[in-house]
Amino acid sequence: MKQIFLLLVALIALTPNAVVGEFRVGAAAVVITPPNGTPMAGYYRKRLSEGTLDELYSKAVVFERDGVKAAVVVCDILTLPRHTIESARKLIEAQTGMRGENVMIAATHSHTSPVVSGENTRDKLDGGDTEAALKFTENLPRLIAQSVVEANQKLAPARGSATAAYEDGVSFNRRFWMRDGSVSWNPPKQDKSIIRPAGPIDPEVGFLYFDTPQAKPITSVINFALHSDTTGGQKFSADYMGHLSRLLAEYKGREMLTLFALGACGNINHRDITWADNQKGVAESFRIATSLAGALNRSWGKLQPFEPAKIQVRSEIVKLPTAPINDGDIVKANEILQRLTDPKTMFTEQVKTFQVLDIAARRGQPLEVEVQVIALGKDVAFVSLPGEVFVELGLSIKQASPFKHTFIVELANGSIGYIPNKSAYPEGNYEVISARCAAGSGEMLVSSALKLLEDLYRQ
């Protein structure tokens, strides 16, 4: 009995305001929008920002039970290099006492967000070597940590509920089988050479909602597989995710913060090839947001309470083989590097050049990436994947997961770029040409994720 009493005292000491056995949640958002003139990411060329359409945020939700804390953070950023994750985790641990390894940090992949200087040869082309980009990159871990600190300070008794909404009208597989037997990437709209999509979509909209025992909203967490490249232009924007967050707050109240975790959508975008409209701009991103908001607003009554009896976190470092290259590839890549901005240089040549040079810089070393699972009881689990993951891989994890609700969070805890499924490699085209990892790497991540999910579920 004495040992049990001492354990309870220790748990309460770890979390001063908590009650043993009580589930608590806190959420917060911190603005991360940099000044005008900061380089923007996403288009294989330098674009300097000319204003802000809507603010960019680091949004965090912290979960706590019996002294165990975990956090999910989502940033309105194209991609986050591993060094940013590691720096932010160290700050979070120092400022909150929460274990850094219990924090999942992901990007929304907004193409109207600033460049984060990483560890690749493309940085200079995008403006990642400029003073503005370097300053933003240096400051970003502090802002990420601040969002977690503020969420941690807001921890309050909470109830969790979950459901799966459905929306199949805004996402499309962007790879297509063509009449000549090839697989095309983003072919011209209404092209008569198109036979059919080369893969599926994932229409499930994961939906978590947390409120207080008095029914006051705290946060919602949304998970959907759709590339965020609709707004375009040279002004900062969180794209359709930002609109969606504001639309849901119109219903539940401004105090409710919405986090949007991007699902496995490496080969999924918003482009309906049967529709002649160019589908670009603020109006298009708002249209997508309203469609998703409609699916979610139809689902409030379907939310079912779940009991996060125990919070568990586990991760694994997976060593992925790099895509094969040879000496001739390196020679050609260095030649093309000298004429990257020449109008005669094809886009696929640019893509292949950066792929080859990044792989060559590794000198035969594998890509070491993290797969992480955060489980809330036996109902809800978040799975981090380190890049732009093909939808087939995400679906494989969801379908085999023992958890009722499994949120696949891509571009989380670092990024190695595109991660196609094995059968896509012989089909070729953009994502495969760009992929730094070898065929079969995606399946290795699926195996790791399922092992972690099974282990935590058995606990």
N, C-alpha and C positions, 0 to 999 in steps of 0.2 A: 504493500500500500504506500509505503514511504517513497519508493521509486516512482510510482505513478504520480504521486503528488508533486515530486520534484520535476518530473517531465512536464506536467501541466504548468507549473510556475515558469519553466524555461520557455515554453511556447508563448505564454502571455508576455514574457519579457522581450521576446523577439518582436512582437507586434503589440505595442503598448495599448492601442485602442481596440484591439480585437477581442472577441469572445471565442473561447475554444469551441471548434465545431462550426463557427459562423463563416459563411461565404461572403467575401467582400469584393467589390469592383470599383475602380476609379478610372476616369478617362479624361484626357486633356489634349489640346491642340496648340502647337506653337508655330507661328509664321516663320517660314524659311525663305520667302521670296527675296532674291538679291537685288541690287540696284540695276537700273537700266544700263545697257551696254555690256552686261555679262553675257558671254557666249551661251547659246542654246544648243541642246543635244538632239541627236536623232536623224540627221539627214546627210551625213558624209560631206558636210561643208560647214564653213564657219558662218554662223548667223548671230548677230549681236541683237540682244533684246531691245525693243523700242517702246516698252510699256508693260502694263499688267492688266489683263482682262479680269482675273480673279486671283486671290492670294493662293500661294502654295503653302502646304503645312507638313509638319511632322505630327502625326496623330498617334496617340498611345493609349492602350487599355491595359490596366494592371489587374490581375486576378490574385486573390489571396485566400488561403484556408489553412488553419492550424499552423501558422508561421511560415508556410511555403508560398512563395510568390513567383509569378511568371508574368511576362509582358509580351504583347504583340504591338509592334510599331509599324506604321505604314507612312512612307514619305512620298510626296508628289514629285518624284524624281524619275528620270528615265531608267537609270541603273545605279546600283551602289557597289563600289569595289570592296573587296574584303577588308582592306586597311581601314575603311570608314567604319565598318561593322565592329572591328576589334577595338578601335579607339573609343567608339560610343559605348560599347559594353564596359570598358574599363572605367569610364566616367560614371556610368549608371551604378556600377557596383560601389564605387567610392562614395557616391552621393546619396545612395538609398540603402546600401547594405544588401540589396537584392543580388543574387548570383548573376554575373554577366552571362553565363551560359544558359540562363533561364529566359533570356530575352531573344525574341525573333524580330528581326528588322528587315523590312521588305520595301521595294519600290513599286510604284503604280505604273511605271513605264510611260509617263506622259511625255510626248514629243514636243511639248511646249514648256519644257523645264530646263534649268541650267545644266551645263556640263559639270560633271564631277570628275576631276582629274584622277585617272586610275593607274593601271599598270599595263597599258597596251600601246601599240605603235600608232593607233588612230588618234590619240589625244591631240596631237599638234594640228591635224586637219580640222578637228572640231573646235579648236580654240582652247583646248585644255591646258596649254602652256602659257596662257595669258595671265597677267597679274590678277585680273578680276576672277577668273576661274580658280586659280590657285588659292586665293583668299577665301572664296566661297567653300572650297573643298576643305580647307583647314578649319573653318568655323562650323561646318555641318555637324560633326560629332557632338559638339557642345549643345547645339540646338536639339538634336535627337535626344540627348540625355535630359535636357530641360523638360521635354514633353513627358518623359517617363517620370521624372521627379514630381512634376505637377500632378500627373495622374495618380501617383503613389500617395500624394498628400490628400487627394480627394477620396481615398478608399472609404467605402461606406457599405453597410449591410445590403445585400443584393439578392435578387431572384433572377434565374436564367431561364429562357425559353428558346425553342428552336423549331425551324421548319425548313422545307425546301420549296421555294417558289419555282416558276417555270416561265421561260421566255425564249422562244425559238425564232423570233423575227428580226433580230438585230445583229446576230453573229453568223459568220459564214467561213467555211474553210477556204483559204485563199490559194490553195494548190488544186490544179485541175488536170484531168486527163484530156489530152488533145487528140484530134483525129489522126495525127501523124505518129501516135504512139508515145509521145513525150509527155512529161508533166510540166505544166506552165505555172508560173507564180504571178498572181495579179494580172491576168491577161486583160486585153481591152474589153470593156463592157459590151455585152451582146455579141461577142465574137462567135461566129457560126462554126468555128473550129473546135469549140469546147464540147466535150462529151458529157462529163459529169465531174463533181468534186472528187478529189483524190483521197479525201478522208472525212471524218464526221465533225460535228460540233459538240459542245457540252451545254445544253440548254438549262441546266439546273442553276438556280440562283440560291446559294446558301444564305441563310438568314438566321442570325442570332440576335436576341434582344435581352437587355439587362435593365431592370428597374429596381427601385427600392421596395421594401415591404409595404410602403404606403402608395405604391404605384406611380412614383415619380420617375420619369425616364432618366437613364444614365447614358447608355450607348447602344447602338446597333452595329453589328459587324456583318458586312455583305461580302460574298465571295462569288465571282463570276468570271468566266473565261472569255475575254474580249480585249484584243489589242487596243491601246488608248492612243490613237493617232488620227483624230477627227478634226480638231480645231485648226491646226496649222497656223501659219503666219509667224510673226516675230514679236508676239506679246505673250508674257507668261500666263499660263492657265493650267488648272488641274484637269482639264478636259472633262469628259462626261461624268467622271467620278465626283468632281466638285459640284456640278449641277445636281446630281443625285442626292448628295448629302444635304444640300439646301432644300430640295423638294421634300425629303422625308421629315426634315425639321419643320416644314410648313404644317405638317399633320400632327407631329408629336410635340412640337414646341422647340424653341431655340436652344433650350438647355440640353437637348439630346444631340450628342456627337455621333456621326456615322463614320466608321472606318471601312474602307473598301480594299479588300485583299484580292489581288489579281490571281485568277485561276490559271491553269495550264493552257496557254493560248499562243504558243510560238507560231502556229500555223493558222490562227484564227483572226480575222478582222471584221470590220463593219460593212464591207463592200459587197453589195448585192449586184452581181454581174448581170442580172436580168433587168435592172433598172438603169435607165440612161442618165439619171441625175449624177453629178460628180461627187455627191455626198461628202462635202468638205466644208469646214467652217464652224462658227459658233452655233448656228442653227442646227446643224447636223448633230453636234455633240449634245445639244439640248434635246433633240428628238430621241436620241438613244437613252438619255437619262429619264425622260418622261415614260418611255416604254418600260424601262426597268422599274421605275417608281410605281407604275401601274401594276406590274406583276407583284411587287412587294406589298403595295397597299391592299391588294386583293387577298393577301395572305396573313394579315394581322390576326384574323380569327382562327387561323390554322396553327398558330404558334402553340407548342406544347411545352409545359414546364419540364426541365430536366434537373437532376440533382448532381452537382459537381462535388461529390462526396470526398474526392481526393484530387489534388493537382499534382501532375507528374510531368517531368520533362526529361527527355533523353535525346542524345544526338550521336552521330557517327561520322567520322571522316572517311570519305570514300575516295580512293585513288583511281581516277579515270584515265585511260590511255588517250594520248593525243591522236588526232587524225594523221594519217601517214603523209609525209612530204619527202622530197628528195633534193639533192644538190641543185638539180636543174630548176626546180620550183623556187629555190632561194635566189638563184641568179636572176631569174625572170622577175621575181617580186622586187628585188632591188632596182632593176631597170625601170619597172613601172612606177616605183616610188618617186623617181626623178621627174616623172611627167604626170603626176596625179591630177593636177589642175588643168591639164591640156584637154580641151573639149573632145578630142579624138579618143581619149581614154574611156573605155567602156565601164559601166557601173560594175559589171561582174569582175572586171580586172581589178578595180579598186578593192572589192570585197575579198577576192582571192589573195591579193597582196597583203592585206592586214592579217588574214588568217595564217598565211605562211610565215610571216615575220614574227607573229606572236608565238607560234609553235616552235620556230627555230630558236627563239630567245630562251625557251625552256631547256634546251640542250638535252632532250631525251627524258626529262623529268615528267612524271604524270601530273595531271591536274588534281590537286587535293581540295575537295569540296565537302561542305557540311550538309548532312541531312538531319533535320531536327523535328521532333514531335512534341507538341504540348497537348496534354490530355486533360480534359475537365470531366472527371468521373468516367463513366463508361458510355457516355452519349456523344461527346464532342471531342474532336481532335484536329489540331492544326498541323499540317505537314509542310516544312520548308523545302523548296527545290531551288538549286543555285543557277538559274538561267531562264531563257525563254524556251519553255518545255512544250513539245508537241502534245496536242490535246489527247492523243491516244494513250500516252503515258499517264496523264492525270486520271483519265477514265479507268485505267487498269488499277490504279491505287484505290480509287473510290469504290470500285466494284468488289474488290477483295478485302477492303478494310473491315475489321470487326466492329468499328464504331458506327453508330447510326448516322452521325453527321461528320463527314470528313472534309475539312477545308484544305484544298491544295493551294499553297501560297508560293507562286513562282517569283523569281528574282529576289529571293530572300537569303539573307546571311552571305551575300556575295553573288557574283555572276560570272559565268564563263561564256556567255553568249548563247547561241542557239543549241538546243539539245533535241535533235530529231529522234523519232523511233527508228529502230533498226531497218525496217523495210523501206523507209524513205530514202536511205542513202543511195541505193542504185538508181532511184528516180531523179536525183540531182536537183539542180536549180538553187535559188538564192540561199535558203536556210542551210542547205547541205554544204554549199560552197563556203559559207561563212563559219560553219561549226568547227570549233577548236578540238572538240572531243571526237573520238573514233566511234564507228558504228558499234552498237551494243552498250554504249555508256548510259543511255537513258534507261535501259532495262536494268542496269546495275543499280541505278538510283531507285527504281521501283522496288527491287528486291530489298534494298536497305530500308526503305520507308515501311514496307510491309512487315519486315522483321521487327522494327521498332514499335509499330502499331500493335502487333501481336503480343510483344513482351509487355507493353504497358497495359493492354487490355487484361492480360492474365493477372496483373498485380491487383 
